[in-house]
Amino acid sequence: MSNEYRTFRLVCTEEEVPVVEALLHAQGFRFEPEPFYAMARKLTHEPFPLGESLASRFGRIYIQDRSSMLPPLLLAPPNGASVLDMCSAPGSKTSLLSKLVGREGFVFASEPSADRLGTLRANLRRTSSVNSATAKSKAQDLPFPDNSWDYIQLDPPCSGWGTVDKNPKVMELWSESKTAPLIGLQKTLLEKASAMLKPGGTVLFSTCTTNKEENEEQVAWAIDALGLELEALEPPQGFVFGTPQLPGMDGVLRVSEDSAGQGFFLARFRKPGASSEEEVTLAPAKDLPGKRVDLSRLKGGRSMSLISLPPGETFDFGGKVYFLHQEALRRVPSSLRWQGALLGKVSGRGEGAKFRPDGMAKVLLPKGGESVDILNVEEPQPIEQLLTGQSLPSPVGKASVGLFFRGLSLGWLSRKGSRVILTSK
C-alpha cells in the first residue's frame, strides 16, 4: 500500500476533540476518522507538512502509521494498569499506552541508545505523558524481578520488511541471510518478558516485518520453549489481514500488503497460572539524588493544577523539577537510573524559591485557565507568530502565562517585560 496513506491520532480528551480538529482545520488540514480507534484520523489534505502544524508542535496530535497503533490497542491495558514497554523509542506506542491507562495508570519505558532515548523522552514530554518513566537500558537487562508485571509490550528490533514503502533499502539491509542476530535477540527478549510477566499476565509481541522467521516461528518457539499461551486477537476494523504462514496460529494478525498501513505482525500471549493479589517483593530505590519539593509552597507553583498530576511526588534534581510516579518509586530498583516527567525549573531558596513550568507541561494548566494568567486565542495566527520568535502583548500579571486555543491548553509562555514569548518550541 502506498505510504501516501498517512495517519495520526489526537492527543486529548473526548471533550477536547472538536477543538483539536478545529485547530487543524484552521490551518487548512483535512482528514477523516479511522474505524479502528476513535482518536485515529486519516489525512486527506496536507497544505504543508503535518509535523509543522500547531497541533503537532504542541503535542495535540501524534503522527503515527495506523498499523503502529495496533500493539497498544490490542494489548488493551485497562484504565489504571501498569505497563512495561520493553523497546520503546521513538515513543509512538509508549505515548499511546500512556493515554490508554489514564491518569491512574503507569508506563515504564526502556531504550538502550542515548540518541533514541532522547527522542523517546522528547515525544513523551511533547504529549504530556506524565504517567510514564524512562531508563537507558537494554530490555534484556532490566532488573525487575520475575512475576512483577501484568502487562508487557514487546516490539523488538526486527528486519522491518513491512516498512519497504517508507524505507526502500530495508530488504537490502536486512536480507534473509542477515536476520539471524535479530531472531536471536527477539528470543532473548521474549524469554525476559516471560520471566517478568505475572501468572495470568499478558504480553503483546509485534514486529513491522513480514518475515516468517521473526513472526510465526517466534510464536511457535514462545509456546514450545516458554510455555506461553497464544490468545486470539479480534481483527480491528479497516485492515486487511493475511493468512498466518504456519498452522496452529489462529488468532495472530498479519497486516497484509493489500491493507492500508505498514506491514505488521501481532501476537498476544498469556502466561499460564492464576493471577494473584499477592505482591512480588520489589526493591525500589530508597534514596534518590534529588530532593522532594512541594510546588504548592513555591512562588509560581501555587496556581498550578497539581490535582491533575497522577499519584506520585515532585523532586528537584539540580534545579530541574520532575514528577515521579508512585509506581516508579515503588517498582524501580536502585541499580537502574531512570527519569520521570519534566515539569519545569526551580530557582532561589527558602521563601524566595520560584517555580517556572516547562513550556510543554500542559498537565499543570488548570482546565479553562482558572487561577492562572492566560492568553486564549481564537485563531492560529498569533500562535504562528510566537513560533517565529515574535512576542505578543502580555496579559496583566506577573506569573507564567498559559497559552490556549479556544479554551484548549497548549503550553506555557514566558513574560519579557510587557510581552510574552514562547517558553519552549
Buried (B, 14 or more C-beta within 10 A) or exposed (E): BEEEBBBBBBBBEEEBEEBBBBBBEBBEBEBEEBEBBEBBBBBEEBEEEBEEBBBBBBBBBBBBBBBBBBBBBBBBBEEEBBBBBBBBBBBBBBBBBBBBBBBBBBBBBBBBEEEBBBBBBEBBBBBBBBBBBBBBBBBBEBEBBEBBBBBBBBBBBBBBBBBBBEBEEBEEEBEEEEBEEBBEBBBBBBBBBBBBBBEBBBBBBBBBBBBBBBBBBBBBBBBEEBEBEBBEBEBBEBBBBBEBBEEEBEBBBBBBBEBBBBBBBBBBBBBEEEEEEEEBEEEBBEEBEBEEBEBEEBBBBEBBBBEBBBEBBBBBBEEBBBBBBEBBBEBBBEEBEBBBBBBBBBEEEEEEBEBBBBBBBBBBBBEEBEBBBBBBBEEBEBBEBBBEEEBBEBBEEEBBBBBBBBEBBBBBBBBEEEEBBBBBE
